[in-house]
Amino acid sequence: MADKGTYNTKQRERILKYLQGVQGVHITAADVCNHFRENGTTIGQSTVYRQLERLVDEGMINKYTIDKNSSACFEYIGHDGHGEAAVCFHCKCEKCGKLIHLQCEEIVELQEHMLKEHHFLIDPVRTVYYGVCEECAGELK
């Protein structure tokens, strides 16, 4: 059994190293699996899912479920999280599906206004603005 524990530790270290390398980028479990497959490293899909969920539980990555038709996205935030920057929102392009991480002081002010004036706390992890990204908007012109 000691080998199995060591195996999981090695897999976790590899996954964590990959996530640290893509800090600030939203990735899916499939992205993680594809990365390792393309680099000739064998890590099972169930191991990837299990390790991602553990890292979410430990507060090292955030998990975003935008809608029931999209895969959950993960973002590495490190041991201390984003700190003050933990308040972030997301934009999803309705054309290409790109998920954009949005940290914007004006939106934080809106969140504070909604709480103070309307007694409603907006959940930034679940708040998504839908529209068209700059790249796709250029294609529409």
NUDO-437584 format. One record per atom (N, C-alpha, C, O): residue in three letters; atom name; x, y, z. Coordinates in nm, 3 decimals. Atoms other than C-alpha are relative to their C-alpha. Layout:
residues N
- Ala CA X Y Z
...
***
This chain:
residues 141
- Met N 0.081 -0.121 0.000
- Met CA 0.000 0.000 0.000
- Met C 0.085 0.126 0.000
- Met O 0.039 0.230 -0.048
- Ala N -0.085 -0.119 -0.004
- Ala CA 0.290 0.239 0.055
- Ala C 0.029 0.050 -0.140
- Ala O 0.036 0.171 -0.162
- Asp N -0.026 -0.042 0.137
- Asp CA 0.360 0.238 -0.319
- Asp C -0.117 0.078 -0.057
- Asp O -0.098 0.177 -0.128
- Lys N 0.117 -0.069 0.052
- Lys CA 0.005 0.342 -0.397
- Lys C -0.006 0.142 0.056
- Lys O -0.040 0.235 -0.018
- Gly N -0.002 -0.134 -0.057
- Gly CA 0.033 0.637 -0.156
- Gly C 0.105 0.087 -0.065
- Gly O 0.081 0.206 -0.090
- Thr N -0.106 -0.072 0.067
- Thr CA 0.360 0.739 -0.315
- Thr C -0.043 0.036 -0.142
- Thr O -0.017 0.147 -0.188
- Tyr N 0.049 -0.024 0.136
- Tyr CA 0.202 0.706 -0.661
- Tyr C -0.093 0.120 -0.002
- Tyr O -0.078 0.210 -0.085
- Asn N 0.094 -0.112 -0.005
- Asn CA -0.081 0.938 -0.566
- Asn C 0.072 0.131 0.030
- Asn O 0.035 0.235 -0.024
- Thr N -0.075 -0.121 -0.032
- Thr CA 0.167 1.186 -0.420
- Thr C 0.072 0.052 -0.124
- Thr O 0.072 0.173 -0.149
- Lys N -0.069 -0.041 0.122
- Lys CA 0.369 1.189 -0.742
- Lys C -0.099 0.060 -0.100
- Lys O -0.070 0.161 -0.164
- Gln N 0.100 -0.050 0.094
- Gln CA 0.054 1.236 -0.949
- Gln C -0.050 0.138 0.045
- Gln O -0.068 0.229 -0.036
- Arg N 0.045 -0.128 -0.054
- Arg CA -0.061 1.516 -0.721
- Arg C 0.104 0.108 -0.026
- Arg O 0.071 0.219 -0.068
- Glu N -0.107 -0.097 0.023
- Glu CA 0.277 1.688 -0.747
- Glu C 0.006 0.042 -0.146
- Glu O 0.026 0.160 -0.176
- Arg N -0.001 -0.032 0.144
- Arg CA 0.266 1.668 -1.127
- Arg C -0.117 0.090 -0.036
- Arg O -0.102 0.187 -0.109
- Ile N 0.119 -0.081 0.029
- Ile CA -0.087 1.805 -1.141
- Ile C 0.017 0.140 0.058
- Ile O -0.014 0.239 -0.007
- Leu N -0.020 -0.130 -0.065
- Leu CA -0.002 2.082 -0.896
- Leu C 0.101 0.085 -0.076
- Leu O 0.081 0.205 -0.093
- Lys N -0.102 -0.073 0.076
- Lys CA 0.309 2.179 -1.093
- Lys C -0.060 0.054 -0.130
- Lys O -0.033 0.168 -0.169
- Tyr N 0.067 -0.045 0.123
- Tyr CA 0.102 2.197 -1.412
- Tyr C -0.092 0.119 0.028
- Tyr O -0.090 0.218 -0.044
- Leu N 0.093 -0.108 -0.035
- Leu CA -0.163 2.412 -1.243
- Leu C 0.074 0.129 0.033
- Leu O 0.030 0.237 -0.004
- Gln N -0.080 -0.118 -0.032
- Gln CA 0.103 2.648 -1.108
- Gln C 0.053 0.066 -0.127
- Gln O 0.067 0.188 -0.133
- Gly N -0.051 -0.052 0.126
- Gly CA 0.236 2.685 -1.461
- Gly C -0.104 0.071 -0.084
- Gly O -0.071 0.146 -0.176
- Val N 0.108 -0.065 0.075
- Val CA -0.103 2.797 -1.590
- Val C -0.082 0.089 0.093
- Val O -0.202 0.110 0.071
- Gln N 0.070 -0.085 -0.096
- Gln CA -0.191 3.022 -1.296
- Gln C -0.069 0.115 -0.072
- Gln O -0.011 0.178 -0.161
- Gly N 0.077 -0.109 0.060
- Gly CA -0.461 3.273 -1.387
- Gly C -0.078 -0.042 -0.123
- Gly O -0.149 0.038 -0.182
- Val N 0.069 0.053 0.118
- Val CA -0.594 3.051 -1.667
- Val C -0.105 -0.099 0.048
- Val O -0.080 -0.179 0.139
- His N 0.104 0.097 -0.031
- His CA -0.920 2.859 -1.649
- His C 0.024 -0.125 -0.083
- His O 0.040 -0.117 -0.205
- Ile N -0.021 0.126 0.070
- Ile CA -0.873 2.493 -1.736
- Ile C -0.105 -0.100 0.045
- Ile O -0.164 -0.086 0.153
- Thr N 0.092 0.108 -0.035
- Thr CA -1.092 2.186 -1.737
- Thr C 0.081 -0.124 0.037
- Thr O 0.202 -0.129 0.013
- Ala N -0.067 0.127 -0.030
- Ala CA -1.010 1.837 -1.614
- Ala C 0.050 -0.062 -0.130
- Ala O 0.157 -0.123 -0.132
- Ala N -0.044 0.054 0.130
- Ala CA -0.992 1.737 -1.982
- Ala C 0.128 0.069 -0.046
- Ala O 0.215 0.004 -0.105
- Asp N -0.124 -0.071 0.034
- Asp CA -0.726 2.008 -2.036
- Asp C 0.119 -0.061 0.072
- Asp O 0.226 -0.078 0.014
- Val N -0.107 0.060 -0.079
- Val CA -0.519 1.855 -1.757
- Val C 0.037 -0.136 -0.058
- Val O 0.155 -0.165 -0.078
- Cys N -0.025 0.134 0.056
- Cys CA -0.557 1.503 -1.897
- Cys C 0.071 0.011 -0.135
- Cys O 0.167 -0.062 -0.160
- Asn N -0.063 -0.019 0.131
- Asn CA -0.469 1.623 -2.249
- Asn C 0.145 0.044 0.012
- Asn O 0.231 -0.003 -0.062
- His N -0.137 -0.047 -0.021
- His CA -0.160 1.804 -2.123
- His C 0.093 -0.117 0.030
- His O 0.199 -0.130 -0.031
- Phe N -0.086 0.112 -0.038
- Phe CA -0.021 1.491 -1.962
- Phe C 0.010 -0.104 -0.111
- Phe O 0.116 -0.163 -0.133
- Arg N -0.002 0.096 0.111
- Arg CA -0.119 1.267 -2.253
- Arg C 0.095 0.049 -0.109
- Arg O 0.175 -0.029 -0.161
- Glu N -0.086 -0.057 0.104
- Glu CA 0.054 1.502 -2.500
- Glu C 0.147 -0.002 0.039
- Glu O 0.235 -0.005 -0.048
- Asn N -0.137 0.002 -0.047
- Asn CA 0.366 1.499 -2.284
- Asn C 0.047 -0.139 0.041
- Asn O 0.153 -0.154 0.103
- Gly N -0.041 0.138 -0.024
- Gly CA 0.375 1.120 -2.254
- Gly C -0.006 -0.045 0.144
- Gly O 0.056 -0.146 0.180
- Thr N 0.013 0.038 -0.141
- Thr CA 0.283 1.109 -1.884
- Thr C -0.137 -0.064 0.019
- Thr O -0.239 -0.009 -0.021
- Thr N 0.125 0.070 -0.023
- Thr CA 0.020 0.860 -1.780
- Thr C -0.057 0.038 0.137
- Thr O -0.001 0.004 0.241
- Ile N 0.078 -0.029 -0.121
- Ile CA -0.226 0.996 -1.526
- Ile C -0.145 -0.028 -0.036
- Ile O -0.198 0.031 -0.130
- Gly N 0.138 0.038 0.029
- Gly CA -0.571 0.843 -1.517
- Gly C -0.097 0.115 0.020
- Gly O -0.076 0.203 0.104
- Gln N 0.102 -0.104 -0.007
- Gln CA -0.876 1.060 -1.568
- Gln C -0.062 0.007 0.140
- Gln O -0.085 0.117 0.192
- Ser N 0.060 -0.001 -0.134
- Ser CA -1.025 0.953 -1.234
- Ser C 0.098 0.060 0.102
- Ser O 0.055 0.126 0.197
- Thr N -0.101 -0.060 -0.089
- Thr CA -0.697 1.050 -1.061
- Thr C 0.000 0.151 -0.015
- Thr O 0.007 0.224 0.085
- Val N 0.004 -0.145 0.023
- Val CA -0.710 1.394 -1.223
- Val C -0.121 0.061 0.069
- Val O -0.108 0.160 0.141
- Tyr N 0.122 -0.053 -0.063
- Tyr CA -1.071 1.451 -1.112
- Tyr C 0.012 -0.002 0.152
- Tyr O -0.022 0.096 0.219
- Arg N -0.013 0.013 -0.145
- Arg CA -0.998 1.325 -0.761
- Arg C 0.096 0.105 0.057
- Arg O 0.067 0.169 0.157
- Gln N -0.098 -0.097 -0.048
- Gln CA -0.689 1.544 -0.722
- Gln C -0.051 0.143 -0.014
- Gln O -0.028 0.225 0.075
- Leu N 0.056 -0.135 0.015
- Leu CA -0.865 1.852 -0.859
- Leu C -0.100 0.030 0.112
- Leu O -0.099 0.139 0.169
- Glu N 0.098 -0.021 -0.107
- Glu CA -1.148 1.806 -0.609
- Glu C 0.069 0.017 0.135
- Glu O 0.026 0.099 0.216
- Arg N -0.075 -0.016 -0.126
- Arg CA -0.898 1.763 -0.324
- Arg C 0.063 0.139 0.008
- Arg O 0.061 0.203 0.113
- Leu N -0.062 -0.133 0.002
- Leu CA -0.719 2.082 -0.429
- Leu C -0.104 0.110 0.019
- Leu O -0.075 0.214 0.078
- Val N 0.111 -0.094 -0.025
- Val CA -1.055 2.263 -0.434
- Val C -0.030 0.001 0.150
- Val O -0.041 0.107 0.211
- Asp N 0.030 0.012 -0.144
- Asp CA -1.129 2.133 -0.083
- Asp C 0.107 0.066 0.086
- Asp O 0.078 0.122 0.192
- Glu N -0.111 -0.060 -0.074
- Glu CA -0.785 2.252 0.031
- Glu C 0.014 0.150 -0.026
- Glu O 0.097 0.216 0.037
- Gly N -0.005 -0.144 0.029
- Gly CA -0.846 2.600 -0.115
- Gly C 0.114 0.041 -0.089
- Gly O 0.146 0.160 -0.097
- Met N -0.112 -0.034 0.088
- Met CA -0.557 2.580 -0.361
- Met C -0.044 0.034 -0.141
- Met O 0.026 0.104 -0.215
- Ile N 0.056 -0.036 0.130
- Ile CA -0.775 2.600 -0.670
- Ile C -0.147 0.033 0.019
- Ile O -0.212 -0.017 0.111
- Asn N 0.143 -0.031 0.003
- Asn CA -1.115 2.748 -0.741
- Asn C -0.064 -0.084 -0.108
- Asn O -0.003 -0.115 -0.210
- Lys N 0.078 0.075 0.098
- Lys CA -1.383 2.554 -0.923
- Lys C -0.117 0.087 -0.042
- Lys O -0.190 0.139 0.042
- Tyr N 0.110 -0.080 0.053
- Tyr CA -1.628 2.735 -1.148
- Tyr C -0.087 -0.088 -0.086
- Tyr O -0.039 -0.151 -0.181
- Thr N 0.096 0.070 0.083
- Thr CA -1.939 2.572 -1.284
- Thr C -0.091 0.108 -0.058
- Thr O -0.177 0.162 0.011
- Ile N 0.068 -0.113 0.063
- Ile CA -2.077 2.823 -1.532
- Ile C -0.144 -0.035 -0.034
- Ile O -0.235 0.042 -0.004
- Asp N 0.136 0.045 0.031
- Asp CA -2.378 2.630 -1.659
- Asp C 0.002 -0.152 -0.014
- Asp O 0.108 -0.213 -0.017
- Lys N 0.006 0.146 0.002
- Lys CA -2.499 2.273 -1.685
- Lys C 0.045 -0.059 -0.133
- Lys O 0.061 -0.181 -0.144
- Asn N -0.047 0.048 0.129
- Asn CA -2.386 2.248 -2.049
- Asn C 0.151 0.007 -0.016
- Asn O 0.206 -0.046 -0.113
- Ser N -0.144 -0.018 0.010
- Ser CA -2.022 2.337 -1.982
- Ser C 0.071 -0.080 0.109
- Ser O 0.018 -0.103 0.217
- Ser N -0.082 0.068 -0.099
- Ser CA -1.747 2.148 -1.806
- Ser C 0.042 0.099 0.108
- Ser O 0.056 0.218 0.081
- Ala N -0.050 -0.085 -0.108
- Ala CA -1.636 2.282 -1.470
- Ala C 0.140 0.048 -0.037
- Ala O 0.217 -0.025 -0.099
- Cys N -0.133 -0.056 0.021
- Cys CA -1.333 2.509 -1.490
- Cys C 0.070 0.012 0.134
- Cys O 0.006 0.031 0.238
- Phe N -0.081 -0.010 -0.120
- Phe CA -1.052 2.521 -1.239
- Phe C 0.105 0.109 -0.022
- Phe O 0.150 0.132 -0.134
- Glu N -0.102 -0.103 0.007
- Glu CA -0.808 2.799 -1.158
- Glu C 0.090 -0.011 0.123
- Glu O 0.041 -0.013 0.236
- Tyr N -0.096 0.007 -0.109
- Tyr CA -0.493 2.772 -0.948
- Tyr C 0.007 0.136 0.070
- Tyr O 0.027 0.238 0.005
- Ile N -0.010 -0.125 -0.077
- Ile CA -0.491 3.032 -0.669
- Ile C 0.106 -0.008 0.108
- Ile O 0.132 0.092 0.175
- Gly N -0.108 0.014 -0.096
- Gly CA -0.214 2.894 -0.447
- Gly C -0.048 -0.027 0.140
- Gly O -0.168 -0.042 0.165
- His N 0.030 0.032 -0.140
- His CA -0.197 2.830 -0.076
- His C -0.085 0.108 0.066
- His O -0.171 0.078 0.149
- Asp N 0.068 -0.110 -0.066
- Asp CA -0.325 3.173 0.021
- Asp C -0.120 0.051 -0.078
- Asp O -0.182 0.149 -0.036
- Gly N 0.111 -0.049 0.081
- Gly CA -0.591 3.212 -0.247
- Gly C 0.038 0.133 -0.063
- Gly O 0.155 0.169 -0.068
- His N -0.024 -0.130 0.064
- His CA -0.627 3.545 -0.422
- His C 0.016 0.112 0.103
- His O 0.055 0.223 0.066
- Gly N -0.003 -0.109 -0.098
- Gly CA -0.637 3.738 -0.094
- Gly C -0.111 0.098 -0.033
- Gly O -0.226 0.059 -0.049
- Glu N 0.099 -0.103 0.033
- Glu CA -0.812 4.065 -0.169
- Glu C -0.057 -0.019 -0.140
- Glu O -0.169 0.023 -0.167
- Ala N 0.044 0.018 0.138
- Ala CA -0.837 3.967 -0.533
- Ala C -0.098 -0.117 -0.014
- Ala O -0.134 -0.154 -0.125
- Ala N 0.089 0.116 0.006
- Ala CA -1.067 3.675 -0.439
- Ala C -0.133 0.035 -0.065
- Ala O -0.202 -0.055 -0.114
- Val N 0.125 -0.040 0.063
- Val CA -1.362 3.876 -0.567
- Val C 0.027 0.015 -0.149
- Val O 0.084 0.115 -0.195
- Cys N -0.016 -0.006 0.145
- Cys CA -1.361 3.796 -0.935
- Cys C -0.129 -0.051 -0.063
- Cys O -0.200 -0.134 -0.006
- Phe N 0.119 0.037 0.074
- Phe CA -1.635 3.759 -1.187
- Phe C 0.046 -0.063 -0.131
- Phe O 0.166 -0.072 -0.157
- His N -0.036 0.066 0.125
- His CA -1.647 3.587 -1.523
- His C -0.088 0.049 -0.114
- His O -0.205 0.082 -0.095
- Cys N 0.072 -0.030 0.124
- Cys CA -1.748 3.670 -1.878
- Cys C 0.010 -0.125 -0.087
- Cys O 0.116 -0.186 -0.097
- Lys N -0.001 0.116 0.089
- Lys CA -1.847 3.392 -2.116
- Lys C -0.046 0.044 -0.138
- Lys O -0.154 0.101 -0.154
- Cys N 0.033 -0.034 0.137
- Cys CA -1.842 3.442 -2.489
- Cys C -0.105 -0.098 -0.050
- Cys O -0.086 -0.220 -0.045
- Glu N 0.107 0.085 0.049
- Glu CA -2.165 3.312 -2.636
- Glu C 0.029 -0.057 -0.139
- Glu O -0.042 -0.145 -0.187
- Lys N -0.035 0.051 0.132
- Lys CA -1.996 3.255 -2.970
- Lys C 0.103 -0.112 0.008
- Lys O 0.080 -0.220 -0.045
- Cys N -0.108 0.101 -0.003
- Cys CA -1.672 3.067 -2.893
- Cys C 0.006 -0.077 0.132
- Cys O 0.076 -0.178 0.140
- Gly N 0.003 0.070 -0.128
- Gly CA -1.740 2.966 -2.531
- Gly C 0.114 0.036 0.095
- Gly O 0.122 -0.019 0.204
- Lys N -0.114 -0.039 -0.084
- Lys CA -1.425 3.133 -2.394
- Lys C -0.049 0.056 0.133
- Lys O -0.146 0.132 0.139
- Leu N 0.030 -0.050 -0.134
- Leu CA -1.436 3.200 -2.020
- Leu C 0.109 0.098 0.038
- Leu O 0.227 0.063 0.038
- Ile N -0.095 -0.106 -0.032
- Ile CA -1.271 3.525 -1.917
- Ile C -0.011 0.033 0.148
- Ile O -0.118 0.063 0.199
- His N -0.011 -0.034 -0.141
- His CA -1.157 3.584 -1.561
- His C 0.001 0.153 0.009
- His O 0.081 0.219 -0.057
- Leu N 0.016 -0.145 -0.005
- Leu CA -1.261 3.937 -1.467
- Leu C 0.017 0.050 0.143
- Leu O -0.065 0.022 0.230
- Gln N -0.020 -0.067 -0.128
- Gln CA -1.116 4.127 -1.173
- Gln C -0.005 0.150 -0.030
- Gln O 0.082 0.204 -0.098
- Cys N 0.024 -0.138 0.037
- Cys CA -1.248 4.480 -1.190
- Cys C -0.056 0.075 0.122
- Cys O -0.158 0.035 0.179
- Glu N 0.041 -0.075 -0.119
- Glu CA -1.278 4.735 -0.912
- Glu C -0.141 0.056 -0.013
- Glu O -0.214 0.063 0.086
- Glu N 0.135 -0.055 0.019
- Glu CA -1.593 4.885 -1.065
- Glu C -0.107 -0.106 0.028
- Glu O -0.213 -0.074 0.083
- Ile N 0.098 0.106 -0.026
- Ile CA -1.771 4.550 -1.048
- Ile C -0.003 -0.033 0.149
- Ile O -0.109 -0.064 0.203
- Val N -0.003 0.018 -0.145
- Val CA -1.656 4.506 -0.688
- Val C -0.084 0.109 0.067
- Val O -0.156 0.083 0.162
- Glu N 0.082 -0.110 -0.053
- Glu CA -1.811 4.848 -0.620
- Glu C -0.148 -0.028 -0.022
- Glu O -0.231 0.003 0.065
- Leu N 0.139 0.038 0.026
- Leu CA -2.133 4.725 -0.782
- Leu C -0.045 -0.104 0.101
- Leu O -0.157 -0.097 0.153
- Gln N 0.032 0.104 -0.098
- Gln CA -2.125 4.420 -0.556
- Gln C -0.026 0.064 0.137
- Gln O -0.122 0.028 0.206
- Glu N 0.017 -0.069 -0.128
- Glu CA -2.084 4.647 -0.252
- Glu C -0.128 0.083 0.001
- Glu O -0.199 0.087 0.101
- His N 0.123 -0.079 0.012
- His CA -2.364 4.876 -0.376
- His C -0.122 -0.090 0.015
- His O -0.217 -0.055 0.085
- Met N 0.114 0.091 -0.008
- Met CA -2.599 4.580 -0.420
- Met C -0.026 -0.046 0.143
- Met O -0.141 -0.060 0.185
- Leu N 0.016 0.043 -0.138
- Leu CA -2.534 4.470 -0.063
- Leu C -0.052 0.115 0.086
- Leu O -0.147 0.098 0.163
- Lys N 0.035 -0.114 -0.084
- Lys CA -2.560 4.816 0.093
- Lys C -0.139 0.055 -0.032
- Lys O -0.220 0.079 0.058
- Glu N 0.126 -0.067 0.040
- Glu CA -2.851 4.957 -0.105
- Glu C -0.116 -0.095 -0.024
- Glu O -0.232 -0.057 -0.008
- His N 0.107 0.093 0.037
- His CA -3.045 4.647 -0.205
- His C -0.001 -0.126 0.086
- His O -0.084 -0.215 0.065
- His N -0.006 0.111 -0.096
- His CA -2.948 4.404 0.075
- His C 0.008 -0.135 -0.072
- His O -0.060 -0.231 -0.036
- Phe N -0.018 0.120 0.082
- Phe CA -2.836 4.147 -0.180
- Phe C 0.148 -0.020 -0.026
- Phe O 0.215 0.066 -0.082
- Leu N -0.142 0.030 0.018
- Leu CA -2.495 3.981 -0.182
- Leu C 0.019 -0.084 -0.125
- Leu O -0.030 -0.197 -0.134
- Ile N -0.029 0.072 0.125
- Ile CA -2.376 3.881 -0.528
- Ile C 0.113 -0.097 0.025
- Ile O 0.214 -0.062 0.086
- Asp N -0.102 0.103 -0.013
- Asp CA -2.177 3.558 -0.537
- Asp C 0.091 0.007 -0.123
- Asp O 0.050 -0.032 -0.232
- Pro N -0.087 -0.016 0.117
- Pro CA -1.875 3.631 -0.762
- Pro C 0.039 -0.131 -0.066
- Pro O 0.065 -0.133 -0.186
- Val N -0.038 0.128 0.059
- Val CA -1.793 3.264 -0.812
- Val C -0.108 -0.048 -0.097
- Val O -0.078 -0.118 -0.193
- Arg N 0.110 0.046 0.084
- Arg CA -2.135 3.208 -0.969
- Arg C -0.053 0.108 -0.093
- Arg O -0.149 0.083 -0.167
- Thr N 0.049 -0.108 0.084
- Thr CA -2.178 3.541 -1.145
- Thr C 0.075 0.001 -0.132
- Thr O 0.198 0.010 -0.137
- Val N -0.057 0.005 0.134
- Val CA -2.123 3.527 -1.519
- Val C -0.071 0.103 -0.086
- Val O -0.194 0.111 -0.089
- Tyr N 0.054 -0.096 0.098
- Tyr CA -2.168 3.804 -1.773
- Tyr C 0.012 -0.066 -0.137
- Tyr O 0.120 -0.110 -0.177
- Tyr N 0.001 0.062 0.131
- Tyr CA -2.268 3.671 -2.113
- Tyr C 0.005 0.107 -0.107
- Tyr O -0.056 0.213 -0.093
- Gly N -0.012 -0.093 0.112
- Gly CA -2.180 3.843 -2.437
- Gly C 0.093 -0.060 -0.103
- Gly O 0.099 -0.181 -0.120
- Val N -0.091 0.045 0.105
- Val CA -1.922 3.826 -2.715
- Val C 0.137 0.057 0.030
- Val O 0.151 0.177 0.056
- Cys N -0.136 -0.045 -0.027
- Cys CA -1.546 3.841 -2.662
- Cys C 0.050 0.091 -0.112
- Cys O -0.009 0.097 -0.220
- Glu N -0.056 -0.094 0.097
- Glu CA -1.333 4.097 -2.844
- Glu C 0.035 -0.067 -0.133
- Glu O 0.012 -0.011 -0.240
- Glu N -0.039 0.073 0.121
- Glu CA -1.203 3.838 -3.088
- Glu C -0.121 -0.034 -0.085
- Glu O -0.119 -0.012 -0.207
- Cys N 0.121 0.036 0.075
- Cys CA -1.549 3.715 -3.186
- Cys C -0.075 0.124 -0.047
- Cys O -0.136 0.124 -0.154
- Ala N 0.066 -0.126 0.041
- Ala CA -1.687 4.070 -3.195
- Ala C 0.064 0.053 -0.127
- Ala O -0.005 0.107 -0.213
- Gly N -0.070 -0.044 0.121
- Gly CA -1.421 4.152 -3.455
- Gly C -0.046 -0.078 -0.122
- Gly O -0.052 -0.023 -0.233
- Glu N 0.049 0.083 0.109
- Glu CA -1.548 3.863 -3.667
- Glu C -0.140 0.041 -0.044
- Glu O -0.179 0.018 -0.158
- Leu N 0.137 -0.039 0.030
- Leu CA -1.902 4.005 -3.650
- Leu C -0.006 0.129 -0.082
- Leu O -0.107 0.158 -0.146
- Lys N 0.000 -0.130 0.070
- Lys CA -1.799 4.340 -3.799
- Lys C 0.015 -0.015 -0.148
- Lys O 0.017 0.084 -0.221
***
